[in-house]
Amino acid sequence: MAVKSDVTVTIDIQRPTPKIGFGKPLIIGTSAAGMDYKTYADLAAVKEDHTENSEVYKAAFSLLNQGDNSPFELAVMLRKTGETPESLEDFMTRALAKDWYFAVSTSSQVSNIISIADIIEQNNSRQFFASSASKSDLATIFAKKYTRTTMFYHKTVDNYPEAAWLGAAASANVGSITWKFKTLKGIEPMDMDQTELLEIHALGANTYVTKAGDDVTSEGKTVSGEYIDIIHSRDYLVFSIQYAIQKLLNRSPKIRYDNTGIAQLEAEVRTILKRADLSGMIARDADGQALFSTYFKGRGEVDPADREKREYNDGTFRFELAGAIHAAAIKGTIVL
C-alpha cells in the first residue's frame, strides 16, 4: 500500500486577466472471474489473454493502431462479475493504486460512464475517455460538468474512437501538443454540417470531421469545457514537483531550515518549471524567456510555529500557460 508523500502541491488555474505513467492508458472491463492489473507492450501479448472479438482486444487495437504515436504499453484490469461480484467502487479503489493516467471503459452505457466518471472526478488525479452515439446520453453526461472526463461522439463506437484518440495523442510529451486536429487511424470521419458540429460541442463532446481535406478531431476539451492538455499539464506538474522535492528530502542528510535549505527547495521547483517550458507548457515573452516565477519566503518570514513543526508551507510559483491556437481570423487588404 502506498505511503502518503511528505510534499503537497496545489495549482489553481487562473484565467487571464488574467513520462512515466502520464501517457499510459488503462482499459477497464469486466469478466466473470475478473483480472488483476496487467500491462501489455503489443497486440500479440494482448491476444494471449483476450480473443480478437473481445472488447478488450478491440480497445487495445485502436490504442496500438496509431503508428509511431501509439503508447509504449497499455494496461488492462477487469472487474469480477461472477460469484461474489466486486463493486465498481472497490474495483476503482484498486485500479487507482496502479500506474496509469488515462482510462477507457469497454462499456459505452451512460450509467457506466457516469459511475466511472464520478469516481475519477473525486479522485482528482487521472482522466477518463468515453464515447457515445447518443446525443441524449451526451446531454445527461454534460449536466455533470466533468472536468476529468472527455466524451467522443461518433455513430460507430464499437471500434473505440476514444481509444484511437488516446493512442494518437496520450504518449506525446506532456504539454507539447493540443488534442484538437489529431488524425486517427481506423476511424471514419463523421458526415455532419457546421450546425451539427456546434451542437456536439455544446453538449460538451468532441467528434471527428474532415477539414481542408484532412480527417481530424474537432476539439480537445473535457465535458466541462476545460482543455485536456491543461488538466494533463497540471497533473504532471503536481506529480513532478512532489516527486522532485520528496527525492531531495530522501537523499539529503538534512535540509536546513534556513535560507540555504529553502533555496534548495526552490531550485527543485525551478528545475521542473524549466523542463515544462522545454515541453511547450509555458508561454514565452518577446525575448523568448519563459514566463514563470517562484517566490519562497526566507526563514525570517516564516511562521515560527511552522519552523517548530519542521514544516515549510511558504513556497509559491506561477506561470503563464502557453496554450495553443485552435482557430484564427486573419484580415487582408487589397490595394487598387
Secondary structure, 3 states (H helix, E strand, C coil): CCCCCCCCCCCCCCCCCCCCCCCCEEEEEEECCCEEEEEECCHHHHHHHCCCCCHHHHHHHHHHCCHHHCCCCEEEEEEECCCCCCCHHHHHHHHCCCCCCEEEECCCCHHHHHHHHHHHHHHCCCEEEEEECCHHHHHHHHCCCCCCEEEEECCCCCCCHHHHHHHHHCCCCCCCCCCCCCCCCCCCCCCCCHHHHHHHHHCCEECEEEECCEEEECCCECCCCCEHHHHHHHHHHHHHHHHHHHHHHHHCCCCCCCHHHHHHHHHHHHHHHHHHHHCCCECECCCCCECEEEEECCHHHCCHHHHHHCCCCCEEEEECECCCCCCCCCCCCCCC
